[in-house]
Amino acid sequence: MEEIELKQDPEKQKTGSKRSDEKQKTGSKRSDDNQKIELKREREKRTVAEMIALYCKNNHGAKSQGFGPNKSYILCKECQELLDYSTSRSDHCPFMEEKTFCNNCKVHCYRPDMRQKIKVVMRYSGPRMIFHHPVMAIRHVVESKKEKKRLENEQ
């Protein structure tokens, strides 16, 4: 009800109440935090998708479609299942704001078989990403180093 009054009375709207100002600040902070987490989640999913596509292209013959930023791949069934699974895990991760990558997480939510598959993909694609997606690869290395340092300082 107080918010309705603020909108109707320009004098009150200028001064406002301290409590409503704090509410707006915390509300916008939560919104900013949620946006950052969503961007982080999307970047992680894109990175994993690129790594799986690179692995599938070189090991299972994935076919590419389109050019440039619109380029996509038709993955084999096994790699598509892995991509769908990793996307699902990332979408439901409760620790997204605290961690940088899944291997730094305190809870490993991947099934053992899928975890083994993603490890194989990461070992293969990781070193090759610098040639296919240099910015993404450099960002990954920098964030990994920061996370490693942060974890060492916590201990």
C-alpha positions as CSV (number, residue, x, y, z in Angstrom):
1,M,0.0,0.0,0.0
2,E,2.8,2.4,0.8
3,E,4.2,2.0,-2.8
4,I,0.9,3.1,-4.2
5,E,1.0,6.3,-2.1
6,L,4.5,7.0,-3.2
7,K,3.5,6.9,-6.8
8,Q,0.6,9.2,-6.3
9,D,2.3,11.9,-4.2
10,P,5.4,13.5,-6.0
11,E,6.7,15.0,-2.7
12,K,6.8,11.6,-1.0
13,Q,8.3,10.1,-4.1
14,K,11.2,12.5,-3.9
15,T,12.0,11.8,-0.3
16,G,10.7,8.3,0.0
17,S,11.1,6.3,3.1
18,K,14.4,4.8,4.1
19,R,12.9,1.3,4.2
20,S,11.5,1.5,0.7
21,D,14.9,2.8,-0.6
22,E,16.7,-0.2,1.1
23,K,14.1,-2.5,-0.4
24,Q,14.8,-1.2,-3.9
25,K,18.5,-1.5,-3.4
26,T,18.4,-5.1,-2.2
27,G,15.9,-5.9,-4.9
28,S,18.1,-4.5,-7.7
29,K,21.1,-6.2,-6.1
30,R,19.3,-9.6,-6.2
31,S,18.4,-8.9,-9.8
32,D,22.0,-8.0,-10.7
33,D,23.2,-11.2,-8.9
34,N,20.6,-13.3,-10.7
35,Q,21.7,-11.8,-14.0
36,K,25.4,-12.5,-13.3
37,I,24.6,-16.1,-12.3
38,E,22.5,-16.6,-15.4
39,L,25.3,-15.2,-17.6
40,K,27.8,-17.4,-15.9
41,R,25.5,-20.4,-16.4
42,E,25.0,-19.7,-20.1
43,R,28.7,-19.2,-20.6
44,E,29.5,-22.5,-18.9
45,K,26.9,-24.3,-21.0
46,R,28.3,-22.7,-24.2
47,T,31.8,-23.7,-23.3
48,V,30.8,-27.3,-22.6
49,A,28.8,-27.4,-25.8
50,E,31.8,-26.2,-27.9
51,M,34.0,-28.7,-26.2
52,I,31.6,-31.6,-26.9
53,A,31.2,-30.4,-30.5
54,L,34.9,-30.3,-31.0
55,Y,35.3,-33.8,-29.6
56,C,32.4,-35.2,-31.6
57,K,33.6,-33.5,-34.9
58,N,37.1,-35.0,-34.6
59,N,36.2,-38.4,-33.1
60,H,32.7,-39.2,-34.3
61,G,32.4,-37.1,-37.5
62,A,29.9,-34.5,-36.4
63,K,28.7,-32.4,-39.3
64,S,28.7,-28.6,-39.1
65,Q,25.8,-26.3,-40.2
66,G,26.0,-22.6,-40.9
67,F,29.0,-20.3,-40.7
68,G,30.6,-17.9,-38.2
69,P,28.7,-17.2,-35.0
70,N,25.7,-19.1,-36.3
71,K,27.7,-22.3,-36.9
72,S,26.3,-25.4,-35.2
73,Y,26.9,-29.1,-35.2
74,I,24.8,-32.2,-35.7
75,L,26.2,-34.4,-32.9
76,C,26.2,-38.1,-32.7
77,K,23.6,-39.7,-30.4
78,E,26.1,-40.3,-27.6
79,C,27.5,-36.8,-27.7
80,Q,24.0,-35.2,-27.9
81,E,23.0,-37.2,-24.8
82,L,26.1,-35.9,-23.0
83,L,25.3,-32.3,-24.0
84,D,21.7,-32.6,-22.9
85,Y,22.8,-34.1,-19.6
86,S,25.5,-31.5,-18.9
87,T,23.0,-28.7,-19.8
88,S,20.4,-30.2,-17.4
89,R,23.0,-30.4,-14.6
90,S,24.1,-26.8,-15.2
91,D,20.5,-25.6,-15.2
92,H,19.8,-27.2,-11.8
93,C,23.1,-26.4,-10.1
94,P,22.6,-24.8,-6.7
95,F,26.2,-23.8,-6.4
96,M,26.6,-21.8,-9.6
97,E,27.3,-18.5,-7.7
98,E,30.1,-20.1,-5.6
99,K,32.0,-22.2,-8.0
100,T,33.7,-21.6,-11.3
101,F,33.7,-25.1,-12.8
102,C,32.2,-28.5,-11.9
103,N,35.6,-30.0,-11.0
104,N,35.9,-27.4,-8.2
105,C,32.5,-28.2,-6.8
106,K,32.0,-29.8,-3.4
107,V,29.1,-32.0,-4.7
108,H,29.6,-34.0,-7.9
109,C,26.1,-34.3,-9.3
110,Y,27.1,-36.2,-12.5
111,R,26.3,-39.9,-12.7
112,P,29.6,-41.9,-12.8
113,D,29.2,-42.9,-16.4
114,M,28.5,-39.4,-17.6
115,R,31.3,-38.0,-15.4
116,Q,33.7,-40.3,-17.1
117,K,32.5,-39.3,-20.6
118,I,32.8,-35.6,-19.8
119,K,36.3,-36.1,-18.5
120,V,37.3,-37.8,-21.8
121,V,35.8,-34.9,-23.7
122,M,37.5,-32.3,-21.5
123,R,40.9,-34.0,-21.8
124,Y,40.6,-34.1,-25.5
125,S,39.0,-30.7,-26.2
126,G,40.7,-28.6,-23.5
127,P,44.1,-28.2,-25.1
128,R,42.6,-27.8,-28.6
129,M,40.2,-25.0,-27.6
130,I,42.9,-22.4,-27.9
131,F,42.9,-23.0,-31.7
132,H,39.1,-23.1,-32.1
133,H,37.9,-20.6,-29.5
134,P,40.9,-18.6,-28.1
135,V,39.0,-16.1,-26.1
136,M,36.9,-18.8,-24.5
137,A,40.0,-20.9,-23.7
138,I,41.9,-17.9,-22.2
139,R,38.9,-17.0,-20.0
140,H,38.7,-20.5,-18.8
141,V,42.4,-20.6,-17.9
142,V,42.2,-17.2,-16.1
143,E,39.1,-18.2,-14.1
144,S,40.7,-21.6,-13.2
145,K,43.8,-19.9,-11.9
146,K,41.7,-17.4,-9.8
147,E,39.6,-20.3,-8.4
148,K,42.7,-22.3,-7.5
149,K,44.2,-19.3,-5.7
150,R,40.9,-18.6,-3.9
151,L,40.6,-22.2,-2.7
152,E,44.2,-22.2,-1.5
153,N,43.5,-19.0,0.5
154,E,40.4,-20.5,2.1
155,Q,42.5,-23.4,3.6
